[in-house]
Amino acid sequence: MVVFKKKSDLIAYLSSNFDSNSSIGFVPTMGALHQGHLSLIQKALDDNELAVVSIFVNPTQFDNPNDLVAYPRTLETDVELLKTLSNDIVVYSPNAEDIYGDEVVASNFSFGGLENEMEGQFRTGHFDGVGTIVKRLFEIVRPTNAYFGEKDFQQLAIIRHMVKQHGLPVTIVGCPIFREDDGLAMSSRNVRLTENQRDTAPFIYKTLLTAKTKFGTESVTKINEWVNTKFSKVEALNLEYFVIADENTLKPIEEKKEQSKYRAFIAVYAGDIRLIDNIALN
Ligand code: PAF
């Protein structure tokens, strides 16, 4: 397993060990790897001649400085976990300077309005930070395919949009959400949950499943009300938003149309830990 800290070393290694036709599968991560990441990385290994994984907690996508400080950083364990998949994975784990130089700032992006919904409303500047880091990583790694989880469904939509808009030569592959046995979506933040929060957190997915059942027969307004009432009774969890939105535009809906595809999106606080999830409704 090779771990590069500097983009110049990574680029030199890739160009001297692989010809320019080799297909590179790339999985960008912020580390604290879990089974969800490993499923993306396994897919990258299966589909390509080589897999590159980046591990970098990107400061410019954090709107909340405390969340940035508290974000788990577990490089050694991450590398050990990667070795369980393959010794041939190439890891890029830079510091902020290698990516940003002296100025750790995001560029401004416009993603056709996708950035203004849900996460965009509650995390100012988040998607500028994501766009900046993902575009830079693509320029460094030059992947053929890049793999992203559907847990961050809005992020996935925004990256697809950015790739089209900027004509970036990479295929984006979206992968299904990986869940714990009790339904909780896997997230690097889950390790920070207290025992009580961890026991309560599966309520998020249970609520999404019931909302999906209700979607066949009840109005969007009624479902929204039902979810809000349900969460108001759970002390350990604070609902930030629950939104039923069009899967393509990500715009919240009030009424369903026959032809459209819809998804429910949710963000919840357990103490200061923010958890998100989503589910296809039809
Ligand atoms: O999904 C994540 O972990 C991050 O947003 C990403 C794509 C690695 C960019 O920092």
Boltz pocket constraint, residues with backbone or C-beta under 6 A from the ligand:
constraints:
  - pocket:
      binder: B
      contacts: [[A, 28], [A, 29], [A, 30], [A, 56], [A, 58], [A, 61], [A, 130], [A, 133], [A, 134], [A, 152], [A, 155]]
      max_distance: 6.0
